[in-house]
Amino acid sequence: MVLLGSIATVQAQETGHGAVHRQHPSQDQALHEKFYSTWHMPDNPSLSCCNSADCYPTDIKYIDGQIYARRREDGRYILIPPQKVERNRDNPDGRNHLCAPPPALSPLDSVYCFALGGAT
């Protein structure tokens, strides 16, 4: 017996360039370090998003209208709180970027900053 009505479907759209592109090409390293070092939290502009150790290009999914970004350390998609999405500056390469602590340091899936690919 199949219960079609009791199964909720989640539509997910995965975008991005795959695992190979979650690191910066060496020729772009200085550009990204400058971007990351001057990036501040959208919801608390007095705090830095951190630096290139915490920030990296990432893949995303949309689930029920919310953005989930892939954490590089474990490949898990974590929810991006709307207040952490950068809306006041473009990123340097048009890709999605996530600044977040590794899961070992933040079991609650903290997000410092997120930049959506393309113009914001």
ABEGO torsion letter per residue (X at the ends): XBBAAABBBBBBBBBEAEAAAABBBAAAAAAAAAAAAABBBAABAABBAEBAAABBBBBBBBBGGBBBBBBAAAGBBBBBBAAABBAABBBAAGBBBBBBBBAAABAAGBBABBBBBEBX
